[in-house]
Amino acid sequence: MVKTLLKAGKNPTRASLVHAADNVNTTLPYLLKGVRVTTSQKCHDYFPVSQLRLAKYSLEGGYYTPIGPLVNGRPRPKHAKC
């Protein structure tokens, strides 16, 4: 949100905030390494996080162990040119 506000300009208007929120492309330190936060007005993609990584819970240790690589949680349609 902070990056969106900074991108909206010194005196943000509703229009500049909507434009800044519609065009996000960044990484965040608290997400898994490699996960990008993106939105796109052109592609009608308003879900910022679309990658995930499966994890297995250990009953003995009480922790999660990652399984496999990052996967797309929402694959893009084949006809989209975005």
C-alpha positions in Angstrom: 0.0 0.0 0.0 2.9 2.4 0.8 4.4 1.9 -2.7 0.9 2.5 -4.2 0.6 5.8 -2.3 4.0 6.9 -3.3 3.3 6.0 -6.9 0.1 8.1 -6.8 2.1 11.3 -6.5 2.6 14.2 -4.1 -1.0 15.2 -4.1 -2.9 12.0 -4.8 -6.4 12.1 -6.3 -8.9 9.2 -6.5 -7.9 8.8 -10.2 -4.2 8.7 -9.5 -4.7 6.2 -6.6 -6.8 3.9 -8.8 -4.2 4.1 -11.6 -1.4 3.3 -9.2 -3.3 0.4 -7.7 -4.1 -1.0 -11.2 -0.5 -1.1 -12.2 1.4 -2.8 -9.3 4.5 -5.0 -10.0 6.7 -5.6 -6.9 8.0 -8.1 -4.5 7.5 -8.0 -0.7 9.9 -9.3 1.9 7.3 -11.3 3.9 6.2 -13.4 0.9 8.0 -16.5 -0.3 11.1 -15.8 -2.4 10.2 -15.4 -6.0 6.5 -14.5 -5.5 5.6 -11.2 -7.2 2.7 -8.9 -6.4 1.1 -7.7 -9.6 -2.1 -6.2 -10.9 -3.0 -5.1 -14.4 -5.9 -3.0 -15.6 -5.1 -4.1 -19.2 -5.5 -7.8 -18.4 -8.3 -7.3 -15.8 -6.1 -8.9 -13.3 -7.0 -7.5 -9.9 -5.7 -10.4 -7.7 -2.3 -9.3 -6.5 -0.8 -12.7 -5.5 -1.4 -15.6 -7.8 1.6 -17.9 -7.0 1.7 -20.4 -4.2 3.8 -23.2 -2.8 2.4 -26.4 -1.2 3.6 -27.3 2.3 3.2 -30.4 4.5 2.5 -30.0 8.2 4.5 -32.1 10.6 2.6 -33.3 13.7 5.7 -34.2 15.6 7.5 -30.9 15.1 4.6 -28.6 14.6 6.0 -26.9 11.6 5.4 -26.8 7.8 7.9 -28.2 5.2 7.7 -26.8 1.7 6.9 -29.3 -1.1 8.0 -28.5 -4.7 8.4 -25.3 -6.6 6.2 -22.2 -6.8 3.1 -22.9 -8.9 0.5 -20.6 -10.5 -2.7 -20.5 -8.4 -4.7 -18.9 -11.2 -3.4 -19.8 -14.7 -4.0 -17.2 -17.3 -6.4 -18.1 -20.2 -4.7 -19.3 -23.3 -6.4 -16.6 -25.5 -5.2 -13.7 -23.3 -2.4 -11.6 -24.8 -1.3 -10.1 -21.5 
